Amino acid sequence: MKNQKKEINASSMADIAFLLLIFFLVSTTIEQDKGLLNKLPPIETEKPQAQKERNVLEILINANNQVLVEQEYMALEKLKAITVKHIENNGFLQNFSEAPTKAIISLKNHRGTSYETYLMVQNELKAAYNEVRNKEAMILSNQKYNYKALKNCVELREKGFEYCLELKNKVKNKFPMIISEAEPFGQL
């Protein structure tokens, strides 16, 4: 009897492990990547119309993460301003769009472009549209609402949201966000 080893009763160990597993599954949240929130246009069955060259602002991002606007290198900080100029031109300058509804931004990137640079360019383009839309919303609402406030008013169904919806649609129709993205080019 002296040589008998004392053993620990491990029969409830599986129950404890199972309870811990359930606890961690229930209490853990899993974050999901949101990605870029872009609404794709509806599928068109007819052939797209040829666009005048002046209505298309061509933006290329090369493998060195350099931004080229109309074949000229440009600092990323200037991209928003040139995009606003293109959208708001209304036919005044020959190299920019004839009207906001005809203004197209053509974005093409090299396969070696970093995701960070691609996102920064996307942010600048969307910021340009937001700036233009904010200006127009402020004009239409007599300095009461910017475009984001109109969107919030509609989403939250605040008092007078029909008015907000009408203004929001007017602004959106006057300055539609038309960003054309081509298939990436080049070798990795």
C-alpha positions, 0 to 999 in steps of 0.5 A, a space after each residue: 500500500 505504500 507504493 500506491 500513487 495518489 491520482 487526481 480525479 479529472 472527470 470534471 475537467 472536460 465539463 470545465 473546458 466545455 463551459 470555458 469554450 462556451 463562455 469565450 464563444 458567447 463573450 467574444 465579438 468578431 470584427 468584420 472588414 467593411 471594405 469600401 462602401 460603393 453602390 454599383 450602378 445597375 447593369 445596362 443592356 445598351 452600349 455606353 455612349 462615347 464620352 467627350 475627352 474633356 468630360 473625363 478626368 483621367 487618374 492613374 496610380 503607378 507601381 511607385 504609388 505616384 498619382 498622375 492626373 491627365 498624364 502629369 504627376 501630382 501630389 495627392 494633396 492637390 487631387 481633391 482640388 483638381 477634382 472639384 475644379 473638374 466637377 464644378 467647371 460647367 464648361 468654362 475651362 476647355 480641359 474640364 467637364 462641360 457640366 457636373 452631370 457629365 463629369 467622369 472620374 476615370 481611376 486606373 491603378 497598377 497591380 503594384 499600387 499599395 492598398 494604402 495609396 489606393 484608399 487615399 486616392 479614393 478618399 480624396 475623390 469622395 472628399 471632392 464630391 462631398 465638398 461640392 455637394 455640401 456647397 450646393 446643399 448649403 445654397 439650396 437650404 439657405 445655409 441651414 443644411 450641408 449634404 451630410 446633415 441632409 442625409 442624416 435627416 433622411 436616415 433618421 426620419 427627423 421632422 421635415 425629412 420630406 424636405 430633406 429628402 427632396 433637397 438631398 435628391 436635388 443635390 445628388 442629381 446635380 452632382 452625381 458621383 461618377 467614378 469609373 474604375 478600370 481593371 488594374 494594369 501591369 505585372 506584379 
